[in-house]
Amino acid sequence: MGVQVESKRSSRQQPEPEINVTPLVDVVLVLLIIFMVIAPQMEHGERVELPAVFQPDPKSKSKLDPIYVTITGAGTVFLEKEAVADLPALGERLRAIRAAAPERRVVIKGDSSVKYGRVRETFALCQEVGFAGISLQVSQRGGGASAAPEEG
């Protein structure tokens, strides 16, 4: 039951401390902008030199039709629509075609049931003969649908 005596100090109102959040918001926004600019530039994983893809000029394409080499599911090789006895015979015929028209391209159509080694041997033979433009024809989706080779 004491009586409180007010002193001069207590008669003044003491200021309540305030935190000014404006500088804090400014700093956070600057950091956010920096991370937004830098994040897309960061690379993931190890840095490697990726191979370039040769894309010829569409205007300079050969007007000649490609040579189709077809490998059936049974392993029979066709040059255009004629069956070829074996790979050496195919090589001879391809050399004759290359001598007549060196710009022609080769498109290899291998059945999906053919072993990859057989297709690779045919591809290597075409390279050995000297054809620069060799393509493998594939379908867009799985299945046996035949698709035209993409130009480009």
DSSP file (Angstrom, degrees, kcal/mol; ACC not computed):
  #  RESIDUE AA STRUCTURE BP1 BP2  ACC     N-H-->O    O-->H-N    N-H-->O    O-->H-N    TCO  KAPPA ALPHA  PHI   PSI    X-CA   Y-CA   Z-CA
    1    1 A M              0   0    0      0, 0.0     2,-0.3     0, 0.0     0, 0.0   0.000 360.0 360.0 360.0  52.0    0.0    0.0    0.0
    2    2 A G        -     0   0    0      1,-0.0     2,-0.5     0, 0.0     0, 0.0  -0.641 360.0-123.0 -95.3 156.4    2.5    2.3   -1.0
    3    3 A V        -     0   0    0     -2,-0.3     2,-0.5     2,-0.0    -1,-0.0  -0.825  23.2-129.6 -98.8 133.8    1.9    5.4   -2.8
    4    4 A Q        -     0   0    0     -2,-0.5     2,-0.6     1,-0.0     0, 0.0  -0.697  16.7-154.9 -86.1 131.1    3.6    5.8   -6.1
    5    5 A V        -     0   0    0     -2,-0.5     2,-0.4     0, 0.0    -1,-0.0  -0.911  13.0-136.1-106.3 125.0    5.4    9.0   -6.4
    6    6 A E        -     0   0    0     -2,-0.6     2,-0.2     3,-0.0    -2,-0.0  -0.638  20.2-160.4 -83.0 132.5    5.9   10.1   -9.9
    7    7 A S     >  -     0   0    0     -2,-0.4     4,-1.2     1,-0.1    -1,-0.0  -0.524  33.9-101.2-102.1 175.7    9.3   11.4  -10.7
    8    8 A K  H  > S+     0   0    0      1,-0.2     4,-0.8    -2,-0.2     3,-0.1   0.852 119.7  56.0 -66.0 -33.4   10.4   13.6  -13.5
    9    9 A R  H >4 S+     0   0    0      1,-0.2     3,-0.7     2,-0.2    -1,-0.2   0.913 107.2  46.4 -67.3 -41.8   11.7   10.7  -15.4
   10   10 A S  H 34 S+     0   0    0      1,-0.2    -1,-0.2     3,-0.0    -2,-0.2   0.714 100.2  68.3 -76.4 -18.9    8.5    8.7  -15.4
   11   11 A S  H 3< S+     0   0    0     -4,-1.2     2,-0.3    -3,-0.1    -1,-0.2   0.796  88.7  76.9 -71.6 -25.2    6.5   11.7  -16.4
   12   12 A R  S << S-     0   0    0     -4,-0.8     2,-0.4    -3,-0.7     0, 0.0  -0.633  90.7-118.7 -81.9 142.6    8.1   11.6  -19.8
   13   13 A Q        -     0   0    0     -2,-0.3    -2,-0.1     1,-0.0    -1,-0.1  -0.671  24.4-133.6 -80.8 131.5    6.9    9.0  -22.2
   14   14 A Q        -     0   0    0     -2,-0.4     2,-0.1    -4,-0.1    -1,-0.0  -0.696  25.0-113.4 -84.8 134.1    9.7    6.6  -23.2
   15   15 A P        -     0   0    0      0, 0.0    -1,-0.1     0, 0.0     3,-0.0  -0.413  25.4-127.5 -68.5 137.9    9.8    5.9  -26.9
   16   16 A E        -     0   0    0     -2,-0.1     2,-0.2     1,-0.1    -3,-0.0  -0.681  29.3-110.7 -82.6 136.4    9.0    2.4  -27.9
   17   17 A P        -     0   0    0      0, 0.0     2,-0.4     0, 0.0    -1,-0.1  -0.463  36.5-165.9 -69.3 135.9   11.7    0.8  -30.0
   18   18 A E        -     0   0    0     -2,-0.2     2,-0.6     2,-0.0     0, 0.0  -0.933  16.0-136.7-121.2 145.9   10.5    0.3  -33.6
   19   19 A I        -     0   0    0     -2,-0.4     2,-0.8     2,-0.0     0, 0.0  -0.904  16.0-141.3-101.5 123.3   12.2   -1.8  -36.3
   20   20 A N        -     0   0    0     -2,-0.6     4,-0.4     1,-0.2    -2,-0.0  -0.755  18.9-176.2 -84.6 112.6   12.3   -0.1  -39.6
   21   21 A V     >  +     0   0    0     -2,-0.8     4,-2.6     1,-0.2     5,-0.2   0.547  62.0  88.3 -89.6  -7.9   11.6   -2.9  -42.2
   22   22 A T  H  > S+     0   0    0      1,-0.2     4,-2.3     2,-0.2    -1,-0.2   0.932  90.7  44.4 -59.7 -48.5   12.0   -0.8  -45.3
   23   23 A P  H  > S+     0   0    0      0, 0.0     4,-2.4     0, 0.0    -1,-0.2   0.883 112.9  53.5 -63.8 -34.3   15.8   -1.4  -45.6
   24   24 A L  H  > S+     0   0    0     -4,-0.4     4,-2.3     2,-0.2    -2,-0.2   0.923 109.5  47.2 -64.1 -43.8   15.2   -5.1  -44.9
   25   25 A V  H  X S+     0   0    0     -4,-2.6     4,-2.5     2,-0.2     5,-0.2   0.894 110.7  53.2 -64.2 -40.3   12.7   -5.4  -47.7
   26   26 A D  H  X S+     0   0    0     -4,-2.3     4,-2.2    -5,-0.2    -2,-0.2   0.929 110.6  46.2 -60.1 -46.1   15.0   -3.5  -50.0
   27   27 A V  H  X S+     0   0    0     -4,-2.4     4,-2.4     1,-0.2    -2,-0.2   0.915 112.5  50.3 -64.4 -43.1   17.9   -5.9  -49.3
   28   28 A V  H  X S+     0   0    0     -4,-2.3     4,-2.4     1,-0.2    -1,-0.2   0.908 111.1  48.7 -63.3 -42.3   15.6   -9.0  -49.7
   29   29 A L  H  X S+     0   0    0     -4,-2.5     4,-2.4     2,-0.2    -1,-0.2   0.892 110.4  50.8 -66.0 -39.3   14.3   -7.8  -53.1
   30   30 A V  H  X S+     0   0    0     -4,-2.2     4,-2.4     2,-0.2    -2,-0.2   0.930 111.8  47.7 -63.0 -44.4   17.8   -7.1  -54.4
   31   31 A L  H  X S+     0   0    0     -4,-2.4     4,-2.5     2,-0.2    -2,-0.2   0.899 110.7  52.3 -62.5 -40.3   18.9  -10.6  -53.3
   32   32 A L  H  X S+     0   0    0     -4,-2.4     4,-2.2     2,-0.2    -2,-0.2   0.923 110.2  47.6 -61.7 -44.7   15.8  -12.1  -55.0
   33   33 A I  H  X S+     0   0    0     -4,-2.4     4,-1.9     2,-0.2    -2,-0.2   0.910 110.8  52.0 -64.0 -42.1   16.6  -10.2  -58.3
   34   34 A I  H  X S+     0   0    0     -4,-2.4     4,-2.4     1,-0.2     5,-0.2   0.933 111.7  46.1 -60.7 -45.9   20.2  -11.3  -58.2
   35   35 A F  H  X S+     0   0    0     -4,-2.5     4,-2.5     1,-0.2    -1,-0.2   0.860 110.0  54.2 -66.3 -34.7   19.2  -15.0  -57.7
   36   36 A M  H  < S+     0   0    0     -4,-2.2    -1,-0.2    -5,-0.2    -2,-0.2   0.854 113.6  42.5 -67.3 -32.7   16.6  -14.7  -60.4
   37   37 A V  H  < S+     0   0    0     -4,-1.9     4,-0.4    -5,-0.2    -2,-0.2   0.885 120.6  40.2 -78.6 -40.0   19.3  -13.5  -62.9
   38   38 A I  H >X S+     0   0    0     -4,-2.4     4,-0.9    -5,-0.2     3,-0.9   0.837 100.7  71.0 -81.4 -34.1   22.0  -15.9  -61.8
   39   39 A A  G >< S+     0   0    0     -4,-2.5     3,-0.9     1,-0.3    -1,-0.2   0.878  97.4  48.3 -56.9 -45.4   20.0  -19.1  -61.4
   40   40 A P  G 34 S+     0   0    0      0, 0.0    -1,-0.3     0, 0.0    -2,-0.1   0.787 109.7  55.1 -66.8 -22.8   19.3  -19.7  -65.1
   41   41 A Q  G <4 S+     0   0    0     -3,-0.9     2,-0.2    -4,-0.4    -2,-0.2   0.648  84.5 101.5 -83.6 -14.3   22.9  -19.1  -65.9
   42   42 A M    <<  -     0   0    0     -4,-0.9     2,-0.3    -3,-0.9    -3,-0.0  -0.509  66.7-141.7 -72.3 136.3   24.2  -21.8  -63.5
   43   43 A E        -     0   0    0     -2,-0.2     2,-0.4     2,-0.1     4,-0.1  -0.753   6.6-137.5 -99.7 146.3   25.1  -25.1  -65.2
   44   44 A H        -     0   0    0     -2,-0.3     2,-0.0     2,-0.1     0, 0.0  -0.848  63.9  -2.6-102.7 137.9   24.4  -28.4  -63.7
   45   45 A G  S    S-     0   0    0     -2,-0.4     2,-0.2     2,-0.1    -2,-0.1  -0.274 106.8 -25.4  83.3-170.3   27.0  -31.2  -63.8
   46   46 A E        -     0   0    0      1,-0.1     2,-0.5    -2,-0.0    -2,-0.1  -0.464  65.9-111.1 -79.9 150.8   30.4  -31.2  -65.4
   47   47 A R        +     0   0    0     -2,-0.2     2,-0.3    -4,-0.1    -1,-0.1  -0.712  44.1 172.3 -84.3 125.9   31.2  -28.9  -68.3
   48   48 A V        -     0   0    0     -2,-0.5     2,-0.8     0, 0.0     0, 0.0  -0.934  38.2-114.5-131.8 155.9   31.7  -30.8  -71.5
   49   49 A E        -     0   0    0     -2,-0.3    -2,-0.0     0, 0.0     0, 0.0  -0.826  37.1-147.6 -89.8 111.1   32.2  -29.9  -75.1
   50   50 A L        -     0   0    0     -2,-0.8     2,-0.1     1,-0.1     0, 0.0  -0.525  19.2-107.1 -81.7 145.3   29.1  -31.2  -77.0
   51   51 A P        -     0   0    0      0, 0.0     2,-0.3     0, 0.0    -1,-0.1  -0.414  33.1-122.1 -70.9 147.6   29.4  -32.3  -80.6
   52   52 A A        -     0   0    0     -2,-0.1     2,-0.5     1,-0.0     0, 0.0  -0.619  16.4-131.0 -88.6 148.8   28.0  -30.1  -83.2
   53   53 A V        -     0   0    0     -2,-0.3     2,-0.6     2,-0.0    -1,-0.0  -0.873  18.3-130.0-100.7 128.4   25.3  -31.4  -85.6
   54   54 A F        -     0   0    0     -2,-0.5    98,-0.0     1,-0.0     0, 0.0  -0.676  26.7-178.6 -79.3 120.5   25.9  -30.7  -89.3
   55   55 A Q        -     0   0    0     -2,-0.6    -2,-0.0     0, 0.0    -1,-0.0  -0.907  17.9-145.6-120.7 101.6   22.8  -29.1  -90.8
   56   56 A P        -     0   0    0      0, 0.0     5,-0.1     0, 0.0    -2,-0.0  -0.222  31.2 -90.5 -66.1 156.9   23.3  -28.5  -94.4
   57   57 A D    >   -     0   0    0      1,-0.2     3,-1.5     3,-0.1     4,-0.1  -0.509  32.2-136.7 -64.8 126.2   21.7  -25.5  -96.1
   58   58 A P  G >  S+     0   0    0      0, 0.0     3,-0.9     0, 0.0    -1,-0.2   0.775 102.4  58.5 -59.8 -25.1   18.3  -26.5  -97.4
   59   59 A K  G 3  S+     0   0    0      1,-0.2    -2,-0.1     0, 0.0     0, 0.0   0.745 102.1  54.0 -75.9 -21.7   18.9  -24.7 -100.6
   60   60 A S  G <  S+     0   0    0     -3,-1.5    -1,-0.2     2,-0.0    -3,-0.1   0.230  78.8 130.2 -98.7  15.8   22.0  -26.7 -101.4
   61   61 A K    <   -     0   0    0     -3,-0.9     2,-0.2    -4,-0.1    -4,-0.0  -0.342  67.0-101.7 -68.8 149.4   20.4  -30.2 -101.1
   62   62 A S        -     0   0    0     41,-0.2    -1,-0.1     1,-0.1    43,-0.1  -0.487  18.7-147.1 -69.9 137.9   20.9  -32.7 -103.8
   63   63 A K        +     0   0    0     -2,-0.2     2,-0.2    -3,-0.1    -1,-0.1   0.555  69.6 103.9 -81.2  -7.5   18.0  -33.0 -106.1
   64   64 A L  S    S-     0   0    0      1,-0.1    41,-0.2    39,-0.0    -2,-0.1  -0.473  80.0-109.6 -77.0 146.6   18.8  -36.7 -106.6
   65   65 A D        -     0   0    0     -2,-0.2    40,-0.1     1,-0.1    -1,-0.1  -0.410  38.2-105.7 -69.5 148.6   16.7  -39.3 -104.9
   66   66 A P        -     0   0    0      0, 0.0     2,-0.6     0, 0.0    40,-0.2  -0.330  29.2-112.5 -71.8 160.1   18.4  -41.2 -102.0
   67   67 A I  E     -a  106   0A   0     38,-3.3    40,-3.3    -2,-0.0     2,-0.6  -0.836  30.6-145.2 -92.2 124.5   19.5  -44.8 -102.4
   68   68 A Y  E     -a  107   0A   0     -2,-0.6    12,-3.5    38,-0.2     2,-0.5  -0.827  15.4-173.3 -97.8 123.4   17.4  -47.1 -100.2
   69   69 A V  E     -aB 108  79A   0     38,-2.7    40,-3.0    -2,-0.6     2,-0.4  -0.974  13.4-165.8-111.9 118.9   19.1  -50.1  -98.7
   70   70 A T  E     -aB 109  78A   0      8,-2.5     8,-3.1    -2,-0.5     2,-0.5  -0.884  12.7-164.9-112.4 135.5   16.5  -52.3  -96.9
   71   71 A I  E     -aB 110  77A   0     38,-3.0    40,-2.3    -2,-0.4     6,-0.2  -0.972  18.1-150.4-118.2 116.2   17.2  -55.1  -94.4
   72   72 A T    >   -     0   0    0      4,-2.5     3,-1.6    -2,-0.5    39,-0.0  -0.224  31.0 -99.9 -80.2 171.8   14.2  -57.3  -93.8
   73   73 A G  T 3  S+     0   0    0      1,-0.3    42,-0.1     2,-0.1    -1,-0.1   0.796 124.4  55.9 -61.0 -29.8   13.4  -59.3  -90.7
   74   74 A A  T 3  S-     0   0    0      2,-0.1    -1,-0.3    40,-0.1    -3,-0.0   0.550 122.0-107.1 -80.2  -7.5   14.9  -62.4  -92.3
   75   75 A G    <   +     0   0    0     -3,-1.6     2,-0.2     1,-0.3    -2,-0.1   0.472  69.2 147.3  95.8   2.7   18.2  -60.6  -92.9
   76   76 A T        -     0   0    0      1,-0.0    -4,-2.5    -5,-0.0     2,-0.5  -0.534  39.2-141.9 -74.0 137.0   17.8  -60.2  -96.6
   77   77 A V  E     -BC  71  84A   0      7,-0.6     7,-3.0    -2,-0.2     2,-0.4  -0.864  15.3-167.8-104.8 132.8   19.3  -57.0  -98.0
   78   78 A F  E     -BC  70  83A   0     -8,-3.1    -8,-2.5    -2,-0.5     2,-0.6  -0.955  14.2-153.1-118.3 137.2   17.7  -55.1 -100.8
   79   79 A L  E >  S-BC  69  82A   0      3,-2.9     3,-2.2    -2,-0.4     2,-0.6  -0.959  81.2 -39.7-106.5 115.6   19.2  -52.3 -102.9
   80   80 A E  T 3  S-     0   0    0    -12,-3.5   -10,-0.1    -2,-0.6    -2,-0.1  -0.586 127.3 -31.4  58.7-111.2   16.3  -50.2 -104.0
   81   81 A K  T 3  S+     0   0    0     -2,-0.6     2,-0.5     2,-0.1    -1,-0.3   0.260 119.1  96.2-118.4  12.3   13.8  -53.1 -104.7
   82   82 A E  E <  S-C   79   0A   0     -3,-2.2    -3,-2.9     1,-0.0     2,-0.1  -0.880  74.1-121.7-107.7 132.7   16.3  -55.7 -105.8
   83   83 A A  E     -C   78   0A   0     -2,-0.5     2,-0.4    -5,-0.2    -5,-0.3  -0.419  22.7-148.5 -68.8 143.9   17.6  -58.4 -103.5
   84   84 A V  E     -C   77   0A   0     -7,-3.0    -7,-0.6     1,-0.1     3,-0.1  -0.939  10.8-136.8-116.5 138.5   21.4  -58.5 -103.0
   85   85 A A  S    S-     0   0    0     -2,-0.4     2,-0.3     1,-0.1    -1,-0.1   0.932  74.0 -27.2 -62.2 -50.0   23.2  -61.8 -102.4
   86   86 A D  S  > S-     0   0    0    -10,-0.1     4,-2.0     1,-0.1     5,-0.1  -0.896  72.2 -81.8-155.4-179.5   25.6  -60.6  -99.7
   87   87 A L  H  > S+     0   0    0     -2,-0.3     4,-2.7     1,-0.2     5,-0.2   0.881 121.9  54.7 -66.2 -39.0   27.4  -57.5  -98.4
   88   88 A P  H  > S+     0   0    0      0, 0.0     4,-2.0     0, 0.0    -1,-0.2   0.907 109.9  48.3 -60.6 -37.7   30.3  -57.7 -100.8
   89   89 A A  H  > S+     0   0    0      2,-0.2     4,-2.1     1,-0.2    -2,-0.2   0.891 110.8  51.1 -67.0 -38.2   27.8  -57.7 -103.7
   90   90 A L  H  X S+     0   0    0     -4,-2.0     4,-2.6     1,-0.2    -1,-0.2   0.911 108.0  53.1 -62.7 -41.8   26.1  -54.8 -102.1
   91   91 A G  H  X S+     0   0    0     -4,-2.7     4,-2.3     1,-0.2    -2,-0.2   0.898 107.9  50.1 -60.6 -41.8   29.4  -53.0 -101.9
   92   92 A E  H  X S+     0   0    0     -4,-2.0     4,-1.9     2,-0.2    -1,-0.2   0.922 112.6  46.4 -62.9 -44.4   30.1  -53.5 -105.6
   93   93 A R  H  X S+     0   0    0     -4,-2.1     4,-2.0     1,-0.2    -2,-0.2   0.889 112.1  50.6 -67.2 -38.3   26.7  -52.2 -106.6
   94   94 A L  H  X S+     0   0    0     -4,-2.6     4,-2.8     2,-0.2    -1,-0.2   0.883 107.7  53.7 -66.9 -37.2   27.0  -49.2 -104.3
   95   95 A R  H  X S+     0   0    0     -4,-2.3     4,-2.2     2,-0.2    -1,-0.2   0.905 108.5  50.1 -62.1 -40.6   30.5  -48.4 -105.7
   96   96 A A  H  X S+     0   0    0     -4,-1.9     4,-1.4     2,-0.2    -2,-0.2   0.909 112.5  46.4 -64.4 -41.5   29.0  -48.3 -109.2
   97   97 A I  H  X S+     0   0    0     -4,-2.0     4,-2.7     1,-0.2    -2,-0.2   0.913 112.1  51.0 -66.3 -42.1   26.2  -46.0 -108.1
   98   98 A R  H  < S+     0   0    0     -4,-2.8    -2,-0.2     1,-0.2    -1,-0.2   0.866 106.5  54.5 -64.8 -36.1   28.7  -43.7 -106.3
   99   99 A A  H  < S+     0   0    0     -4,-2.2    -1,-0.2     1,-0.2    -2,-0.2   0.873 114.2  41.5 -64.6 -35.7   30.9  -43.5 -109.4
  100  100 A A  H  < S+     0   0    0     -4,-1.4    -2,-0.2     1,-0.2    -1,-0.2   0.876 135.3  12.9 -79.3 -38.7   27.9  -42.3 -111.5
  101  101 A A    ><  +     0   0    0     -4,-2.7     3,-1.2    -5,-0.1    -1,-0.2  -0.723  62.5 176.8-142.2  86.7   26.4  -39.9 -108.9
  102  102 A P  T 3  S+     0   0    0      0, 0.0    30,-0.3     0, 0.0    -1,-0.1   0.686  77.3  63.1 -68.4 -17.2   28.7  -39.1 -105.9
  103  103 A E  T 3  S+     0   0    0     28,-0.1   -41,-0.2    29,-0.1    30,-0.1   0.647  76.7 114.0 -81.9 -12.9   26.2  -36.7 -104.3
  104  104 A R    <   -     0   0    0     -3,-1.2    29,-0.4    -7,-0.2    28,-0.3  -0.209  59.1-136.4 -64.1 149.1   23.5  -39.2 -103.7
  105  105 A R        -     0   0    0    -41,-0.2   -38,-3.3   -40,-0.1     2,-0.4  -0.627   8.5-133.3 -99.1 160.6   22.6  -40.1 -100.1
  106  106 A V  E     -ad  67 134A   0     27,-3.0    29,-2.7    -2,-0.2     2,-0.5  -0.964  13.2-165.5-116.7 132.0   22.0  -43.5  -98.7
  107  107 A V  E     -ad  68 135A   0    -40,-3.3   -38,-2.7    -2,-0.4     2,-0.6  -0.977   8.8-155.5-116.8 120.5   19.0  -44.3  -96.5
  108  108 A I  E     -ad  69 136A   0     27,-3.2    29,-2.6    -2,-0.5     2,-0.7  -0.853   6.0-167.9 -99.1 123.2   19.1  -47.6  -94.6
  109  109 A K  E     -a   70   0A   0    -40,-3.0   -38,-3.0    -2,-0.6     2,-0.5  -0.924  10.3-177.2-111.8 106.5   15.8  -49.1  -93.6
  110  110 A G  E     -a   71   0A   0     -2,-0.7   -38,-0.2    27,-0.5   -37,-0.1  -0.890  28.8-117.2-107.5 133.4   16.3  -51.9  -91.1
  111  111 A D    >   -     0   0    0    -40,-2.3     3,-1.6    -2,-0.5    33,-0.0  -0.330  26.9-119.3 -61.0 147.4   13.4  -54.0  -89.7
  112  112 A S  T 3  S+     0   0    0      1,-0.3    -1,-0.1    31,-0.1     4,-0.1   0.720 113.0  56.7 -65.4 -19.6   13.0  -53.6  -86.0
  113  113 A S  T 3  S+     0   0    0      2,-0.1    -1,-0.3     3,-0.0     2,-0.2   0.554  84.1 103.6 -87.8  -7.1   13.6  -57.3  -85.5
  114  114 A V  S <  S-     0   0    0     -3,-1.6   -41,-0.1   -43,-0.2     2,-0.1  -0.524  82.3-107.7 -75.4 140.4   17.0  -57.2  -87.3
  115  115 A K    >>  -     0   0    0     -2,-0.2     4,-1.2     1,-0.1     3,-0.8  -0.386  23.0-123.0 -67.1 145.8   20.0  -57.3  -85.0
  116  116 A Y  H 3> S+     0   0    0      1,-0.2     4,-2.9     2,-0.2     5,-0.2   0.837 107.6  64.9 -60.1 -34.7   21.8  -54.1  -84.7
  117  117 A G  H 3> S+     0   0    0      1,-0.2     4,-2.3     2,-0.2    -1,-0.2   0.867  99.7  52.0 -58.3 -37.6   25.1  -55.6  -85.8
  118  118 A R  H <> S+     0   0    0     -3,-0.8     4,-1.8     2,-0.2    -1,-0.2   0.915 112.0  45.3 -66.6 -42.6   23.6  -56.4  -89.2
  119  119 A V  H  X S+     0   0    0     -4,-1.2     4,-2.4     1,-0.2    -2,-0.2   0.902 112.4  52.3 -66.4 -40.6   22.5  -52.7  -89.7
  120  120 A R  H  X S+     0   0    0     -4,-2.9     4,-2.8     2,-0.2    -2,-0.2   0.886 106.9  52.6 -64.5 -39.2   25.9  -51.5  -88.4
  121  121 A E  H  X S+     0   0    0     -4,-2.3     4,-2.1     2,-0.2    -1,-0.2   0.913 111.0  47.3 -61.2 -42.4   27.7  -53.7  -90.9
  122  122 A T  H  X S+     0   0    0     -4,-1.8     4,-2.1     2,-0.2    -2,-0.2   0.906 111.9  50.1 -65.8 -41.5   25.6  -52.2  -93.7
  123  123 A F  H  X S+     0   0    0     -4,-2.4     4,-2.0     1,-0.2    -2,-0.2   0.926 111.0  49.1 -61.6 -45.5   26.2  -48.7  -92.4
  124  124 A A  H  X S+     0   0    0     -4,-2.8     4,-2.5     1,-0.2    -1,-0.2   0.874 108.7  53.7 -63.4 -37.4   30.0  -49.3  -92.3
  125  125 A L  H  X S+     0   0    0     -4,-2.1     4,-2.2     2,-0.2    -1,-0.2   0.917 107.5  50.3 -63.4 -42.8   29.9  -50.7  -95.8
  126  126 A C  H  X>S+     0   0    0     -4,-2.1     5,-1.9     1,-0.2     4,-1.2   0.885 112.1  48.0 -62.9 -38.3   28.2  -47.5  -97.1
  127  127 A Q  H  <5S+     0   0    0     -4,-2.0     3,-0.2     2,-0.2    -2,-0.2   0.905 109.9  52.7 -66.5 -41.0   30.9  -45.4  -95.3
  128  128 A E  H  <5S+     0   0    0     -4,-2.5    -2,-0.2     1,-0.2    -1,-0.2   0.874 104.7  55.1 -62.4 -38.4   33.6  -47.5  -96.8
  129  129 A V  H  <5S-     0   0    0     -4,-2.2    -1,-0.2    -5,-0.2    -2,-0.2   0.829 123.0-107.2 -65.8 -31.1   32.3  -47.0 -100.3
  130  130 A G  T  <5 +     0   0    0     -4,-1.2     2,-0.3     1,-0.3    -3,-0.2   0.545  63.4 151.4 118.2  10.1   32.5  -43.3  -99.7
  131  131 A F      < -     0   0    0     -5,-1.9    -1,-0.3     1,-0.2     3,-0.1  -0.582  24.6-168.4 -73.7 131.4   29.0  -42.0  -99.2
  132  132 A A  S    S+     0   0    0    -30,-0.3     2,-0.9    -2,-0.3    -1,-0.2   0.832  73.8  60.7 -87.9 -36.0   28.9  -38.9  -97.0
  133  133 A G        +     0   0    0    -29,-0.4   -27,-3.0   -30,-0.1     2,-0.4  -0.796  64.1 157.5-100.2  98.7   25.2  -38.7  -96.4
  134  134 A I  E     -d  106   0A   0     -2,-0.9     2,-0.3   -29,-0.2   -27,-0.2  -0.984  13.5-179.4-123.2 128.7   24.0  -41.9  -94.7
  135  135 A S  E     -d  107   0A   0    -29,-2.7   -27,-3.2    -2,-0.4     2,-0.5  -0.913  24.3-137.6-127.0 152.5   20.8  -42.0  -92.7
  136  136 A L  E     -d  108   0A   0     -2,-0.3     2,-0.4   -29,-0.2   -27,-0.2  -0.950  24.5-138.0-105.5 126.2   18.9  -44.6  -90.7
  137  137 A Q        +     0   0    0    -29,-2.6   -27,-0.5    -2,-0.5     2,-0.3  -0.712  30.0 170.9 -87.1 131.0   15.1  -44.5  -91.3
  138  138 A V        -     0   0    0     -2,-0.4     2,-0.2    10,-0.1     3,-0.0  -0.901  32.5-111.8-132.8 161.6   13.0  -44.9  -88.2
  139  139 A S        -     0   0    0     -2,-0.3     7,-0.1     4,-0.2     4,-0.1  -0.635  24.8-124.0 -91.2 156.6    9.3  -44.5  -87.4
  140  140 A Q  S    S+     0   0    0     -2,-0.2     2,-0.3     2,-0.1    -1,-0.1   0.876  94.4  27.2 -67.5 -38.5    8.1  -41.7  -85.2
  141  141 A R  S    S-     0   0    0      1,-0.1     4,-0.2     4,-0.1    -2,-0.1  -0.823 101.8 -81.8-121.7 161.7    6.4  -44.0  -82.7
  142  142 A G  S    S+     0   0    0     -2,-0.3     2,-0.2     2,-0.1     3,-0.1  -0.210  86.5  66.8 -58.9 152.6    7.1  -47.6  -81.8
  143  143 A G  S    S-     0   0    0      1,-0.1    -4,-0.2    -4,-0.1   -31,-0.1  -0.721  97.0 -68.0 123.9-177.1    5.7  -50.2  -84.1
  144  144 A G  S    S+     0   0    0     -2,-0.2     2,-0.1     2,-0.1    -1,-0.1   0.239  76.2 135.3 -98.6  14.0    6.3  -51.3  -87.6
  145  145 A A        -     0   0    0     -4,-0.2     2,-0.4    -3,-0.1    -4,-0.1  -0.414  53.4-129.7 -67.3 134.6    5.0  -48.2  -89.4
  146  146 A S        -     0   0    0     -2,-0.1     2,-0.4    -7,-0.1    -1,-0.1  -0.705  28.1-170.5 -85.1 132.5    7.3  -47.1  -92.2
  147  147 A A        -     0   0    0     -2,-0.4     3,-0.1     3,-0.0    -8,-0.0  -0.925  25.1-111.0-124.7 149.5    8.2  -43.4  -92.1
  148  148 A A        -     0   0    0     -2,-0.4   -10,-0.1     1,-0.1     2,-0.1  -0.490  43.7-101.0 -73.8 146.3    9.9  -41.2  -94.6
  149  149 A P        -     0   0    0      0, 0.0     2,-0.3     0, 0.0    -1,-0.1  -0.380  39.6-109.1 -67.9 147.2   13.4  -40.0  -93.5
  150  150 A E        -     0   0    0     -3,-0.1     2,-0.3    -2,-0.1    -3,-0.0  -0.556  26.5-133.5 -77.6 139.1   13.5  -36.5  -92.2
  151  151 A E              0   0    0     -2,-0.3    -1,-0.0     1,-0.2    -3,-0.0  -0.702 360.0 360.0 -86.5 142.3   15.2  -34.0  -94.4
  152  152 A G              0   0    0     -2,-0.3    -1,-0.2   -95,-0.1    -2,-0.0   0.412 360.0 360.0 126.1 360.0   17.7  -31.7  -92.7
